[in-house]
Amino acid sequence: MKRKSTDRKYGKEFFLFLAIMMLTFGVVLRGQNFSQLKSTLIRMKPVYVGAALFLSVFFVAAEGCMICFLLRSVGIIVHVRQCVGYSFAGFFFSGITPSASGGQPMQLYYMRDGIPLPEGTAVLMAVATAYKFVLAVVGMMILLFWQKLLKEHLGGYFFWYIVGLSLNVLLVILLLFVMLRPVLIRHLAEKIIVMAQKCGMKIPKEKWLEKLDGFLDGYRGTVLFFRDHKEKILILIVMTFVQRSSAFLLTFLVYLGFGLSGTAMYQILLLQAAIYVAVDMLPVPGAQGITEAMYGKVFLPVFSGQYLVPAMCVTRGVGFYLMLVIGALWVLKIHYKKIGSGRKKACTNA
């Protein structure tokens, strides 16, 4: 029953994702000369198309390598290919759910094929914490040292950058409190629930606190993991920074692929990083719509004239939508295997 409910939930979110995707495509491609768009895309140098594909796969696969690295550090022997599969599944479910909320729960679901829940939870939370920490640090550095460049290129979207950065910083602080002061977090949550009940809100206190305890237990395991593997966590942060940078570099490869010049590499990387920081926490599946809108505004001076929309199509198409399709194929493959093994088991029992 629970599985059917989960399937219905993700089914609805997938259709919402498709609806937003079609709306986004309609807005981006409205009024475009399709023959010119096609000819511009064809002119992109194949070597840079290949490099962009490599970076996109690397971005997702790198998370799988980090998962494998951390699992092996706690004595769980697992193949890299298996962990890369978890990463693609996480990318798919993160992409179709608001605020990327569906990625980790589904990764834990697929990890049930031999990885203990406590270790799997601690490893995934360590990866997620490192990701948020790196993104918050990068965002703060850009704001401190390149604020003029940001304001110049972002225009009205500078507000959303500050919102996105603030949310990421607050989340990192919250995660640190959850890991280091779980009793305080539980006490505050209990007080908030009691206050809400006094205001007339019907909140099942015990049920909510039970869920919170499960969440805190997961992060308690992450704290122990951090404490016992300090050098591994340092390596994880470095790997996460390299992974994040690969996503920022993708736009620069597209820029070179169209034979453009005049804008420094660091500037393109900073602008792409700024977009990531701004949209990361927004409650829109895949941050669709807002990402394309910001891209069009931020990179208008960089990809002048006919190159802006083709560059956006390649960057988002290769870096997001193609990886989403690969993730979906992996999920379908796993479900097909489970259905096949279930039928074999039923036939054997019969």
N, C-alpha and C positions, 0 to 999 in steps of 0.2 A: 504493500500500500504506500509506504514511504517512498519507494523507488518511483512509482507511478506519479506521485505528487511532485517529485523532483523533476521528472521528465516533462510534466506539464508546465512547471515553472520555467525551465530553460527553453521549452518550446515557445512560450509566450515572449520571452526576452529575445529569442532569435528572430521572431517575426517583427518585433519592435525594432531590432537592429536593421533588418532588411528594409523596413519602412523608412527609417532615418537615412539609410544608405542611398535608397532611390531618390529621396528628396535632395540629399547632398549632391548626388550626380546631376540631378536636374538643374540645380542652381549653378553649379560649377560649369556645366557644359552649355548652359543657355546662351544663345546668341553666338556660339563659336562656329567658325568655318571648319567643318570636319575634314575637308580635303586638305586644308592648310595644316590642321592639327596632325593629321596622319603623316603628311610629308615631313613635318618638323620632327616627329617622333622617330621616323625612319632614319633621319640624318644623325641621330645619336650614335656615337662610335660604339661598336659592339664590345670592345674591350672594357669600356666603362659600364656597359649594361651587365656584363659578366661580373665585374667587380662589385657593382651594386647588389646583385643577387647573392654573391658570396657574403657580403657584409650583413645582409638581411638574415640569411641562414645562420651566420655566426652569432648575431645578436640573440636569437632564440636558443641556439644550441649551447651558447656559453652558459646560460642559466642551468641547463642540464648538466654541464661539466661541473659547475659549482655544487649542484645537488649531489652528484656522484662523489666529488671530492670530500664533502662534509660527511656523507654517509659512510664512506670508507674510513674516515678519521674516527668514527665511533664503532668500527669493527664490522660494519655491514657491507659484505662484498656484493656489489651490484655492477652490471655492465653499463658503460657510458651510453650505449645506444638506447638502453631502457630509460635512463634518466633524461636523455634528450627527448624521448617520447613524452615523458611527464611534462617537460618544458613546453612542447608544442601544444599539448592538451591544455595546459595552463594559459598559454597565449590565446587559444581559441575561446575558452570560456571567459577569460578576462575581457576579450574584445567584444563579446556580445552582451556583457552585463554592465549595468551602470557602475561607475567608479571602479571597474575591474574587480568587482566583489566575488565573482564566481570562480576565479582561477584557482586559488589555493584549496578551497573545499573539494573541487574535482580532482586536483592533483593528489590529495590525500585519499580520495576514493580509489583512484587507479593504483596507488601505492600499496593497496591491501594485498597485492599479489606476492607478498613475501617480506615487506618492510614493516616492522612494528610501529604502531600508531604513535607512541611517545617520541621515538627517535625521528620518525617522519615529520611530525608536527614541529619539533624543535628545529630541525634542519630547514624546513620551509619558512618558518618564522625568522630564522637567522638570515636567510637569503632576502626576505621581504624587508627586514629591518635595515640591512646593509644597503638595499636599493633606495629606500626612502632617505637614509642618512646621506648617501652620495648625492642624490638629487637635491636635497636641501642645501648641502655644502656648495655644490656647483651653482645653485640659484643665488645663494648669498654672495659668493665671490663675484658673479656677474653684476649683481646689484651694487656691490661696493666699488668695483674697479671700472665698470663699463656702463654706468648709469646713463651717461649722455648718449651713448650709442643705442641703448635700449629705448629711451624716450624718443629719439629721432626716428627709429624704425617702427616701433610698436604703436606710436600715436595713442589713440584711445584705448588700445588693448593693453597699454601699460598697467591700467587698473587691474585687469585680469591676471597679469603677471604677478602683481603684488598679492592678489587673493590666492593664486595658486601656490606661491612661495610660502605665504603665511600658513596655509593649510598643511603643507608638507612639514614645515618647521614644528607646528603644533602637534602633528601626528608623531613626529620623532620624539618630542618631549613626552607625549602621552605614553608612547611605547616604552620609553625609559622608566617612567613612573610605574607602569604596569609590571615591568621586569624587576625593578628595584624596590618598589613600595606597593606590593599587591594588596596588603591589608588596608592601607589608606584608600586605595581605589575602591575596594569593596565597601568600606565604611561610607565613602562619599556617594556611591551608587545607591546604597540602602537609604541614605537620607533623602536623596533626590526622588526615589520611588515613594517614600512615605509622604513627602511634600506634594507629589503629584496626586496621590490618593486623597489627601486632604482637600485638594482642589476639585475633587469630583471625578478624576480620571480612573477608569477601571483597569488597573494594572495588576496582573497576577504576580505578586511580590516574590513568592517562593520559586516560581517557574523562571522568572528573570534572573534571580540571584543564582539559581542552579546553572543557567547558561553562562553567567558571568564567571562562576567558579571554574567551569570547564575551560573557558577562555584563559583565565588567570593561570590555571594549572599548565596549560600549554606553554605560556610564556615563562612559567617557573622552570620548566624544562630547558627553555632557551637560555635562561640566566645561568643554569648549571653548565650548559654547553659552552657558553661564553667564558665562564670561569675556568673550565678545564681545558679549553682549547684557544687560549689567547692568540698564539701565533697563527693558528688556522683562521681566526676571525680577521686578523690583519691581512692575510693573503686574500680572504674573501672580499674585503673592502677594495683592495687593489684590482682584483678580477672584475668586480662590479663597476669600478671606474672605467676600466678598459672596455667592458661591454657597453656601458652608457655612451662612451665616446664613439664607438662604432656606429651607433644610431645617428649621432650628430654629423659624422663624416659622410654619411650617405648622400646628403644634399650637395656637398662639395663635389662628389664624384659625378653627380648628375650635371652640375655646373660645368665641369671639365668635359663631360661627354658631349655637350652641345657646342664645344669649342669656344666657350666664353672666357673672358679674362677681364682683369681690372679690379676685382674684389678679392681682398686677402682671404686666405684659407681660415685664419682664426676668426674673422668676422662672420663668415658663413656658419662656422661651428657654433659660435656664441648665439647667433640668431636662432638656429635650429634648437639649441639647448633651451633658449628662452621660451620657445613654443611648447616644448615638452613640460617645462616647469609650470607654465600657465594652465595647461589642459589636463594635467595628470590626475587631479582629484575631482574633476567635474563629473556629475552624475549622468553622463551621456554615454551609451555603449560605444566603445572605441573612440570616444571624444570626437565623433564625426560631426561635421558641420563647423564647429568652432575651430578645429584644427585647420581645415581648408580655408576658412575665413581669415584666420591669422596668417597663414602661409601667404595668401594673396596680398595681404597688407604689408607684411614684414619683408617679403622678398621681391616686391614690385620694383625697387630700385636696382636689385641684383640681376633678376631675370627680366630684362627689359623687353618690351614689345611682344613678339609672338612666342617667346620662350617660357613665359610664366606658367600658363596652364599646362603645357606639356611637361614642364619640370615638376609641377604638383602631381600630375598623373603618374609619372614614373616614381617619384619619391613615396607617395602614399600607396600606389599600386604594388610596388615591389616590397616596400618596407612594412606594410600593414596587411593589405587585402590578400596578397599571395601567401604570406605566412599564415594568415587565417585559414585559407583553403587547405594548406598542408596540415595544419592542426586539426581541421575538420576531418580530413582523410584518415589521420592517425586514430581519431576517436571512433570513426566508423569501422576501421580495421579491428580495433580492440573489441568493439561490441559484436562484430561479425564472428570473431573467434569465440567469444563467450556464448553466443547463440549456438554455434557449431558444437562446442564442447558440451553444452547443455543437452543438445539433441542426442549426441553420442552416449552420454550418461543415461538418458532416458531409455534409449534403445537397449543398452547393456542391462539395465534393471528389468526391462520387460522380458 
